[in-house]
Amino acid sequence: MFYPLERKEERKWAKIFNSSFEVVVDAFKLKSLEMNYEQKIFKNTIFWHQKSITEPECMFCFIKDISDFNNVFSIFKHIKKYKPFLTYAIVHQKKDGETTYDIFRFSKFSYFEHCNRVK
């Protein structure tokens, strides 16, 4: 979903990620409808699943403070608990700029792979 992105799309997503969680949820909701998924929210995590299946096919986790190990560890706990096919972690890289976010992808093929950077 986040690779490859044209520069215009990178800037759009960086602006969305730098907004309130409600804005992020709304943007993802539009994208989920476009891709024919239903969206559910739990705390700071967005789940997408197909209409006939309750298990999430995709999970989006948001980390505001990458220096807090519990934030990072929670992604793996969520993957173990919910078993999504694909997980994205959107990580605020504040040290590199207020609107800089790295996007990591997790799947059964690779449980930690850098996907893209948006700013």
Secondary structure as UniProt FT lines:
FT   HELIX           7..17
FT   HELIX           21..34
FT   TURN            35..36
FT   STRAND          38..42
FT   TURN            43..44
FT   STRAND          45..49
FT   TURN            51..52
FT   STRAND          58..63
FT   TURN            66..67
FT   HELIX           69..82
FT   STRAND          86..92
FT   HELIX           94..96
FT   TURN            98..99
FT   STRAND          101..107
FT   TURN            108..109
FT   STRAND          110..118
//
